[in-house]
C-alpha cells in the first residue's frame, strides 16, 4: 500500500456501544457451530477467550451443535 501512496494504521478492534432509550447497549451476535465431537474442546476454549456465552449444546450422531 505504501508504494501506491497510501499509508494505513490498524488498531485493536473496539466495541461500539449504542444508546437505546437512554440505556447503553452492546452489540450481540448469534453463532451456531457444527463441529465433529473430537474438536469441540478446542472450539469452546477459543470462543471462551473471546468472552462468548454458550446458550445450548446438542450432540447429534458424531457431531455437536
PyMOL Python script that loads the backbone (N, CA, C, O; Angstrom):
from pymol import cmd

cmd.read_pdbstr("""\
ATOM      1  N   UNK A   1       0.823  -1.187   0.000  1.00  0.00           N
ATOM      2  CA  UNK A   1       0.000   0.000   0.000  1.00  0.00           C
ATOM      3  C   UNK A   1       0.869   1.253   0.000  1.00  0.00           C
ATOM      4  O   UNK A   1       0.482   2.279  -0.560  1.00  0.00           O
ATOM      5  N   UNK A   2       2.017   1.176   0.612  1.00  0.00           N
ATOM      6  CA  UNK A   2       2.859   2.361   0.691  1.00  0.00           C
ATOM      7  C   UNK A   2       3.333   2.787  -0.699  1.00  0.00           C
ATOM      8  O   UNK A   2       3.482   3.980  -0.966  1.00  0.00           O
ATOM      9  N   UNK A   3       3.570   1.810  -1.589  1.00  0.00           N
ATOM     10  CA  UNK A   3       4.003   2.138  -2.943  1.00  0.00           C
ATOM     11  C   UNK A   3       2.916   2.866  -3.717  1.00  0.00           C
ATOM     12  O   UNK A   3       3.217   3.657  -4.610  1.00  0.00           O
ATOM     13  N   UNK A   4       1.658   2.608  -3.385  1.00  0.00           N
ATOM     14  CA  UNK A   4       0.539   3.221  -4.085  1.00  0.00           C
ATOM     15  C   UNK A   4       0.207   4.610  -3.544  1.00  0.00           C
ATOM     16  O   UNK A   4      -0.719   5.260  -4.031  1.00  0.00           O
ATOM     17  N   UNK A   5       0.954   5.065  -2.545  1.00  0.00           N
ATOM     18  CA  UNK A   5       0.698   6.390  -1.997  1.00  0.00           C
ATOM     19  C   UNK A   5      -0.244   6.391  -0.803  1.00  0.00           C
ATOM     20  O   UNK A   5      -0.670   7.456  -0.356  1.00  0.00           O
ATOM     21  N   UNK A   6      -0.578   5.212  -0.279  1.00  0.00           N
ATOM     22  CA  UNK A   6      -1.452   5.103   0.886  1.00  0.00           C
ATOM     23  C   UNK A   6      -0.646   4.595   2.070  1.00  0.00           C
ATOM     24  O   UNK A   6       0.228   3.742   1.917  1.00  0.00           O
ATOM     25  N   UNK A   7      -0.938   5.113   3.231  1.00  0.00           N
ATOM     26  CA  UNK A   7      -0.329   4.604   4.449  1.00  0.00           C
ATOM     27  C   UNK A   7      -1.446   4.417   5.467  1.00  0.00           C
ATOM     28  O   UNK A   7      -2.163   5.367   5.779  1.00  0.00           O
ATOM     29  N   UNK A   8      -1.600   3.202   5.988  1.00  0.00           N
ATOM     30  CA  UNK A   8      -2.691   2.883   6.893  1.00  0.00           C
ATOM     31  C   UNK A   8      -2.159   2.453   8.249  1.00  0.00           C
ATOM     32  O   UNK A   8      -1.095   1.841   8.341  1.00  0.00           O
ATOM     33  N   UNK A   9      -2.889   2.769   9.283  1.00  0.00           N
ATOM     34  CA  UNK A   9      -2.602   2.284  10.626  1.00  0.00           C
ATOM     35  C   UNK A   9      -3.801   1.476  11.082  1.00  0.00           C
ATOM     36  O   UNK A   9      -4.945   1.898  10.915  1.00  0.00           O
ATOM     37  N   UNK A  10      -3.539   0.325  11.652  1.00  0.00           N
ATOM     38  CA  UNK A  10      -4.614  -0.543  12.122  1.00  0.00           C
ATOM     39  C   UNK A  10      -4.491  -0.667  13.628  1.00  0.00           C
ATOM     40  O   UNK A  10      -3.421  -0.984  14.148  1.00  0.00           O
ATOM     41  N   UNK A  11      -5.584  -0.418  14.325  1.00  0.00           N
ATOM     42  CA  UNK A  11      -5.569  -0.535  15.779  1.00  0.00           C
ATOM     43  C   UNK A  11      -6.390  -1.746  16.207  1.00  0.00           C
ATOM     44  O   UNK A  11      -7.021  -2.406  15.381  1.00  0.00           O
ATOM     45  N   UNK A  12      -6.374  -2.026  17.496  1.00  0.00           N
ATOM     46  CA  UNK A  12      -7.165  -3.129  18.029  1.00  0.00           C
ATOM     47  C   UNK A  12      -8.638  -2.809  17.848  1.00  0.00           C
ATOM     48  O   UNK A  12      -9.027  -1.643  17.918  1.00  0.00           O
ATOM     49  N   UNK A  13      -9.464  -3.820  17.618  1.00  0.00           N
ATOM     50  CA  UNK A  13     -10.900  -3.561  17.473  1.00  0.00           C
ATOM     51  C   UNK A  13     -11.501  -3.064  18.785  1.00  0.00           C
ATOM     52  O   UNK A  13     -11.062  -3.454  19.867  1.00  0.00           O
ATOM     53  N   UNK A  14     -12.507  -2.204  18.677  1.00  0.00           N
ATOM     54  CA  UNK A  14     -13.200  -1.670  19.849  1.00  0.00           C
ATOM     55  C   UNK A  14     -14.691  -1.957  19.701  1.00  0.00           C
ATOM     56  O   UNK A  14     -15.234  -1.941  18.597  1.00  0.00           O
ATOM     57  N   UNK A  15     -15.332  -2.215  20.817  1.00  0.00           N
ATOM     58  CA  UNK A  15     -16.777  -2.421  20.816  1.00  0.00           C
ATOM     59  C   UNK A  15     -17.451  -1.060  20.691  1.00  0.00           C
ATOM     60  O   UNK A  15     -17.113  -0.123  21.414  1.00  0.00           O
ATOM     61  N   UNK A  16     -18.392  -0.960  19.784  1.00  0.00           N
ATOM     62  CA  UNK A  16     -19.133   0.290  19.601  1.00  0.00           C
ATOM     63  C   UNK A  16     -20.470   0.141  20.307  1.00  0.00           C
ATOM     64  O   UNK A  16     -21.332  -0.627  19.879  1.00  0.00           O
ATOM     65  N   UNK A  17     -20.629   0.878  21.386  1.00  0.00           N
ATOM     66  CA  UNK A  17     -21.861   0.833  22.156  1.00  0.00           C
ATOM     67  C   UNK A  17     -22.867   1.817  21.571  1.00  0.00           C
ATOM     68  O   UNK A  17     -22.490   2.876  21.069  1.00  0.00           O
ATOM     69  N   UNK A  18     -24.151   1.463  21.638  1.00  0.00           N
ATOM     70  CA  UNK A  18     -25.222   2.356  21.218  1.00  0.00           C
ATOM     71  C   UNK A  18     -26.061   2.690  22.431  1.00  0.00           C
ATOM     72  O   UNK A  18     -26.132   1.912  23.383  1.00  0.00           O
ATOM     73  N   UNK A  19     -26.687   3.831  22.395  1.00  0.00           N
ATOM     74  CA  UNK A  19     -27.593   4.198  23.462  1.00  0.00           C
ATOM     75  C   UNK A  19     -29.018   4.106  22.928  1.00  0.00           C
ATOM     76  O   UNK A  19     -29.394   4.842  22.016  1.00  0.00           O
ATOM     77  N   UNK A  20     -29.811   3.196  23.501  1.00  0.00           N
ATOM     78  CA  UNK A  20     -31.194   2.997  23.083  1.00  0.00           C
ATOM     79  C   UNK A  20     -32.085   3.278  24.270  1.00  0.00           C
ATOM     80  O   UNK A  20     -31.971   2.634  25.313  1.00  0.00           O
ATOM     81  N   UNK A  21     -32.980   4.250  24.107  1.00  0.00           N
ATOM     82  CA  UNK A  21     -33.887   4.672  25.178  1.00  0.00           C
ATOM     83  C   UNK A  21     -33.134   5.005  26.461  1.00  0.00           C
ATOM     84  O   UNK A  21     -33.591   4.675  27.556  1.00  0.00           O
ATOM     85  N   UNK A  22     -31.993   5.653  26.329  1.00  0.00           N
ATOM     86  CA  UNK A  22     -31.219   6.070  27.494  1.00  0.00           C
ATOM     87  C   UNK A  22     -30.420   4.953  28.132  1.00  0.00           C
ATOM     88  O   UNK A  22     -29.800   5.173  29.173  1.00  0.00           O
ATOM     89  N   UNK A  23     -30.409   3.754  27.546  1.00  0.00           N
ATOM     90  CA  UNK A  23     -29.681   2.620  28.098  1.00  0.00           C
ATOM     91  C   UNK A  23     -28.530   2.251  27.178  1.00  0.00           C
ATOM     92  O   UNK A  23     -28.716   2.134  25.967  1.00  0.00           O
ATOM     93  N   UNK A  24     -27.339   2.067  27.744  1.00  0.00           N
ATOM     94  CA  UNK A  24     -26.157   1.713  26.971  1.00  0.00           C
ATOM     95  C   UNK A  24     -26.245   0.252  26.569  1.00  0.00           C
ATOM     96  O   UNK A  24     -26.330  -0.622  27.432  1.00  0.00           O
ATOM     97  N   UNK A  25     -26.227  -0.031  25.252  1.00  0.00           N
ATOM     98  CA  UNK A  25     -26.387  -1.394  24.739  1.00  0.00           C
ATOM     99  C   UNK A  25     -25.149  -1.818  23.956  1.00  0.00           C
ATOM    100  O   UNK A  25     -24.541  -1.022  23.241  1.00  0.00           O
ATOM    101  N   UNK A  26     -24.795  -3.085  24.107  1.00  0.00           N
ATOM    102  CA  UNK A  26     -23.654  -3.657  23.415  1.00  0.00           C
ATOM    103  C   UNK A  26     -24.157  -4.549  22.284  1.00  0.00           C
ATOM    104  O   UNK A  26     -25.149  -5.256  22.463  1.00  0.00           O
ATOM    105  N   UNK A  27     -23.500  -4.536  21.124  1.00  0.00           N
ATOM    106  CA  UNK A  27     -23.950  -5.402  20.029  1.00  0.00           C
ATOM    107  C   UNK A  27     -23.711  -6.872  20.374  1.00  0.00           C
ATOM    108  O   UNK A  27     -22.684  -7.221  20.956  1.00  0.00           O
ATOM    109  N   UNK A  28     -24.660  -7.720  20.014  1.00  0.00           N
ATOM    110  CA  UNK A  28     -24.577  -9.151  20.294  1.00  0.00           C
ATOM    111  C   UNK A  28     -24.802  -9.899  18.982  1.00  0.00           C
ATOM    112  O   UNK A  28     -25.672  -9.536  18.189  1.00  0.00           O
ATOM    113  N   UNK A  29     -24.008 -10.947  18.765  1.00  0.00           N
ATOM    114  CA  UNK A  29     -24.182 -11.780  17.584  1.00  0.00           C
ATOM    115  C   UNK A  29     -24.459 -13.203  18.023  1.00  0.00           C
ATOM    116  O   UNK A  29     -23.981 -13.644  19.068  1.00  0.00           O
ATOM    117  N   UNK A  30     -25.224 -13.913  17.232  1.00  0.00           N
ATOM    118  CA  UNK A  30     -25.519 -15.317  17.491  1.00  0.00           C
ATOM    119  C   UNK A  30     -24.621 -16.166  16.600  1.00  0.00           C
ATOM    120  O   UNK A  30     -24.559 -15.955  15.389  1.00  0.00           O
ATOM    121  N   UNK A  31     -23.929 -17.119  17.199  1.00  0.00           N
ATOM    122  CA  UNK A  31     -23.022 -18.001  16.475  1.00  0.00           C
ATOM    123  C   UNK A  31     -23.512 -19.427  16.628  1.00  0.00           C
ATOM    124  O   UNK A  31     -23.735 -19.891  17.746  1.00  0.00           O
ATOM    125  N   UNK A  32     -23.683 -20.124  15.519  1.00  0.00           N
ATOM    126  CA  UNK A  32     -24.054 -21.536  15.535  1.00  0.00           C
ATOM    127  C   UNK A  32     -22.886 -22.301  14.941  1.00  0.00           C
ATOM    128  O   UNK A  32     -22.452 -22.019  13.824  1.00  0.00           O
ATOM    129  N   UNK A  33     -22.377 -23.272  15.695  1.00  0.00           N
ATOM    130  CA  UNK A  33     -21.203 -24.030  15.272  1.00  0.00           C
ATOM    131  C   UNK A  33     -21.582 -25.504  15.174  1.00  0.00           C
ATOM    132  O   UNK A  33     -22.212 -26.052  16.079  1.00  0.00           O
ATOM    133  N   UNK A  34     -21.196 -26.141  14.075  1.00  0.00           N
ATOM    134  CA  UNK A  34     -21.445 -27.560  13.844  1.00  0.00           C
ATOM    135  C   UNK A  34     -20.087 -28.211  13.605  1.00  0.00           C
ATOM    136  O   UNK A  34     -19.527 -28.099  12.514  1.00  0.00           O
ATOM    137  N   UNK A  35     -19.550 -28.898  14.632  1.00  0.00           N
ATOM    138  CA  UNK A  35     -18.199 -29.452  14.536  1.00  0.00           C
ATOM    139  C   UNK A  35     -18.189 -30.919  14.942  1.00  0.00           C
ATOM    140  O   UNK A  35     -19.091 -31.376  15.644  1.00  0.00           O
ATOM    141  N   UNK A  36     -17.164 -31.664  14.500  1.00  0.00           N
ATOM    142  CA  UNK A  36     -17.011 -33.051  14.948  1.00  0.00           C
ATOM    143  C   UNK A  36     -16.761 -33.090  16.460  1.00  0.00           C
ATOM    144  O   UNK A  36     -16.229 -32.144  17.042  1.00  0.00           O
ATOM    145  N   UNK A  37     -17.156 -34.205  17.080  1.00  0.00           N
ATOM    146  CA  UNK A  37     -17.030 -34.334  18.528  1.00  0.00           C
ATOM    147  C   UNK A  37     -15.602 -34.173  19.033  1.00  0.00           C
ATOM    148  O   UNK A  37     -15.401 -33.664  20.136  1.00  0.00           O
ATOM    149  N   UNK A  38     -14.614 -34.587  18.266  1.00  0.00           N
ATOM    150  CA  UNK A  38     -13.231 -34.500  18.742  1.00  0.00           C
ATOM    151  C   UNK A  38     -12.664 -33.080  18.697  1.00  0.00           C
ATOM    152  O   UNK A  38     -11.570 -32.850  19.212  1.00  0.00           O
ATOM    153  N   UNK A  39     -13.370 -32.129  18.099  1.00  0.00           N
ATOM    154  CA  UNK A  39     -12.895 -30.741  18.008  1.00  0.00           C
ATOM    155  C   UNK A  39     -13.622 -29.797  18.959  1.00  0.00           C
ATOM    156  O   UNK A  39     -13.232 -28.635  19.078  1.00  0.00           O
ATOM    157  N   UNK A  40     -14.649 -30.256  19.626  1.00  0.00           N
ATOM    158  CA  UNK A  40     -15.496 -29.353  20.401  1.00  0.00           C
ATOM    159  C   UNK A  40     -14.733 -28.673  21.539  1.00  0.00           C
ATOM    160  O   UNK A  40     -15.012 -27.520  21.866  1.00  0.00           O
ATOM    161  N   UNK A  41     -13.774 -29.377  22.145  1.00  0.00           N
ATOM    162  CA  UNK A  41     -12.982 -28.778  23.232  1.00  0.00           C
ATOM    163  C   UNK A  41     -12.213 -27.560  22.774  1.00  0.00           C
ATOM    164  O   UNK A  41     -12.199 -26.541  23.464  1.00  0.00           O
ATOM    165  N   UNK A  42     -11.571 -27.649  21.617  1.00  0.00           N
ATOM    166  CA  UNK A  42     -10.805 -26.516  21.079  1.00  0.00           C
ATOM    167  C   UNK A  42     -11.724 -25.343  20.747  1.00  0.00           C
ATOM    168  O   UNK A  42     -11.388 -24.188  21.007  1.00  0.00           O
ATOM    169  N   UNK A  43     -12.879 -25.648  20.173  1.00  0.00           N
ATOM    170  CA  UNK A  43     -13.824 -24.583  19.801  1.00  0.00           C
ATOM    171  C   UNK A  43     -14.322 -23.852  21.043  1.00  0.00           C
ATOM    172  O   UNK A  43     -14.360 -22.622  21.064  1.00  0.00           O
ATOM    173  N   UNK A  44     -14.706 -24.601  22.080  1.00  0.00           N
ATOM    174  CA  UNK A  44     -15.196 -23.986  23.312  1.00  0.00           C
ATOM    175  C   UNK A  44     -14.107 -23.134  23.952  1.00  0.00           C
ATOM    176  O   UNK A  44     -14.381 -22.034  24.430  1.00  0.00           O
ATOM    177  N   UNK A  45     -12.877 -23.634  23.964  1.00  0.00           N
ATOM    178  CA  UNK A  45     -11.762 -22.890  24.553  1.00  0.00           C
ATOM    179  C   UNK A  45     -11.509 -21.571  23.817  1.00  0.00           C
ATOM    180  O   UNK A  45     -11.348 -20.528  24.450  1.00  0.00           O
ATOM    181  N   UNK A  46     -11.474 -21.618  22.486  1.00  0.00           N
ATOM    182  CA  UNK A  46     -11.184 -20.410  21.713  1.00  0.00           C
ATOM    183  C   UNK A  46     -12.303 -19.384  21.800  1.00  0.00           C
ATOM    184  O   UNK A  46     -12.039 -18.183  21.841  1.00  0.00           O
ATOM    185  N   UNK A  47     -13.558 -19.848  21.830  1.00  0.00           N
ATOM    186  CA  UNK A  47     -14.674 -18.912  21.975  1.00  0.00           C
ATOM    187  C   UNK A  47     -14.735 -18.355  23.392  1.00  0.00           C
ATOM    188  O   UNK A  47     -15.138 -17.208  23.586  1.00  0.00           O
ATOM    189  N   UNK A  48     -14.342 -19.145  24.377  1.00  0.00           N
ATOM    190  CA  UNK A  48     -14.310 -18.679  25.756  1.00  0.00           C
ATOM    191  C   UNK A  48     -13.323 -17.539  25.955  1.00  0.00           C
ATOM    192  O   UNK A  48     -13.580 -16.629  26.743  1.00  0.00           O
ATOM    193  N   UNK A  49     -12.202 -17.577  25.255  1.00  0.00           N
ATOM    194  CA  UNK A  49     -11.224 -16.483  25.328  1.00  0.00           C
ATOM    195  C   UNK A  49     -11.809 -15.164  24.813  1.00  0.00           C
ATOM    196  O   UNK A  49     -11.394 -14.080  25.225  1.00  0.00           O
ATOM    197  N   UNK A  50     -12.778 -15.282  23.905  1.00  0.00           N
ATOM    198  CA  UNK A  50     -13.414 -14.079  23.346  1.00  0.00           C
ATOM    199  C   UNK A  50     -14.679 -13.706  24.100  1.00  0.00           C
ATOM    200  O   UNK A  50     -15.495 -12.924  23.612  1.00  0.00           O
ATOM    201  N   UNK A  51     -14.839 -14.270  25.293  1.00  0.00           N
ATOM    202  CA  UNK A  51     -15.954 -13.975  26.194  1.00  0.00           C
ATOM    203  C   UNK A  51     -17.306 -14.371  25.609  1.00  0.00           C
ATOM    204  O   UNK A  51     -18.314 -13.704  25.839  1.00  0.00           O
ATOM    205  N   UNK A  52     -17.312 -15.469  24.848  1.00  0.00           N
ATOM    206  CA  UNK A  52     -18.566 -15.976  24.297  1.00  0.00           C
ATOM    207  C   UNK A  52     -19.359 -16.665  25.411  1.00  0.00           C
ATOM    208  O   UNK A  52     -18.784 -17.207  26.354  1.00  0.00           O
ATOM    209  N   UNK A  53     -20.661 -16.634  25.286  1.00  0.00           N
ATOM    210  CA  UNK A  53     -21.548 -17.276  26.253  1.00  0.00           C
ATOM    211  C   UNK A  53     -22.276 -18.414  25.554  1.00  0.00           C
ATOM    212  O   UNK A  53     -22.985 -18.196  24.572  1.00  0.00           O
ATOM    213  N   UNK A  54     -22.098 -19.645  26.069  1.00  0.00           N
ATOM    214  CA  UNK A  54     -22.762 -20.792  25.465  1.00  0.00           C
ATOM    215  C   UNK A  54     -24.192 -20.876  25.988  1.00  0.00           C
ATOM    216  O   UNK A  54     -24.424 -20.909  27.196  1.00  0.00           O
ATOM    217  N   UNK A  55     -25.134 -20.910  25.072  1.00  0.00           N
ATOM    218  CA  UNK A  55     -26.549 -20.979  25.444  1.00  0.00           C
ATOM    219  C   UNK A  55     -27.042 -22.412  25.383  1.00  0.00           C
ATOM    220  O   UNK A  55     -27.822 -22.839  26.234  1.00  0.00           O
ATOM    221  N   UNK A  56     -26.590 -23.161  24.380  1.00  0.00           N
ATOM    222  CA  UNK A  56     -27.100 -24.511  24.183  1.00  0.00           C
ATOM    223  C   UNK A  56     -26.041 -25.343  23.461  1.00  0.00           C
ATOM    224  O   UNK A  56     -25.319 -24.831  22.605  1.00  0.00           O
ATOM    225  N   UNK A  57     -25.951 -26.636  23.812  1.00  0.00           N
ATOM    226  CA  UNK A  57     -25.054 -27.553  23.111  1.00  0.00           C
ATOM    227  C   UNK A  57     -25.779 -28.881  22.978  1.00  0.00           C
ATOM    228  O   UNK A  57     -26.209 -29.457  23.977  1.00  0.00           O
ATOM    229  N   UNK A  58     -25.919 -29.378  21.731  1.00  0.00           N
ATOM    230  CA  UNK A  58     -26.654 -30.610  21.473  1.00  0.00           C
ATOM    231  C   UNK A  58     -25.801 -31.573  20.655  1.00  0.00           C
ATOM    232  O   UNK A  58     -25.297 -31.199  19.595  1.00  0.00           O
ATOM    233  N   UNK A  59     -25.630 -32.808  21.131  1.00  0.00           N
ATOM    234  CA  UNK A  59     -24.938 -33.815  20.330  1.00  0.00           C
ATOM    235  C   UNK A  59     -25.885 -34.391  19.275  1.00  0.00           C
ATOM    236  O   UNK A  59     -27.078 -34.559  19.526  1.00  0.00           O
ATOM    237  N   UNK A  60     -25.345 -34.689  18.107  1.00  0.00           N
ATOM    238  CA  UNK A  60     -26.130 -35.308  17.021  1.00  0.00           C
ATOM    239  C   UNK A  60     -25.187 -36.227  16.244  1.00  0.00           C
ATOM    240  O   UNK A  60     -24.306 -35.757  15.524  1.00  0.00           O
ATOM    241  N   UNK A  61     -25.377 -37.538  16.393  1.00  0.00           N
ATOM    242  CA  UNK A  61     -24.542 -38.563  15.775  1.00  0.00           C
ATOM    243  C   UNK A  61     -23.079 -38.338  16.152  1.00  0.00           C
ATOM    244  O   UNK A  61     -22.742 -38.421  17.334  1.00  0.00           O
ATOM    245  N   UNK A  62     -22.205 -38.058  15.198  1.00  0.00           N
ATOM    246  CA  UNK A  62     -20.779 -37.845  15.508  1.00  0.00           C
ATOM    247  C   UNK A  62     -20.391 -36.366  15.499  1.00  0.00           C
ATOM    248  O   UNK A  62     -19.207 -36.036  15.437  1.00  0.00           O
ATOM    249  N   UNK A  63     -21.383 -35.479  15.559  1.00  0.00           N
ATOM    250  CA  UNK A  63     -21.125 -34.034  15.530  1.00  0.00           C
ATOM    251  C   UNK A  63     -21.817 -33.371  16.721  1.00  0.00           C
ATOM    252  O   UNK A  63     -22.674 -33.973  17.369  1.00  0.00           O
ATOM    253  N   UNK A  64     -21.436 -32.139  16.996  1.00  0.00           N
ATOM    254  CA  UNK A  64     -22.040 -31.381  18.086  1.00  0.00           C
ATOM    255  C   UNK A  64     -22.452 -30.023  17.548  1.00  0.00           C
ATOM    256  O   UNK A  64     -21.693 -29.364  16.838  1.00  0.00           O
ATOM    257  N   UNK A  65     -23.668 -29.614  17.899  1.00  0.00           N
ATOM    258  CA  UNK A  65     -24.175 -28.298  17.509  1.00  0.00           C
ATOM    259  C   UNK A  65     -24.133 -27.381  18.709  1.00  0.00           C
ATOM    260  O   UNK A  65     -24.517 -26.216  18.610  1.00  0.00           O
TER     261      UNK A  65
END
""", "prot")
cmd.dss("prot")
cmd.show_as("cartoon", "prot")
cmd.util.cbc("prot")
cmd.orient("prot")
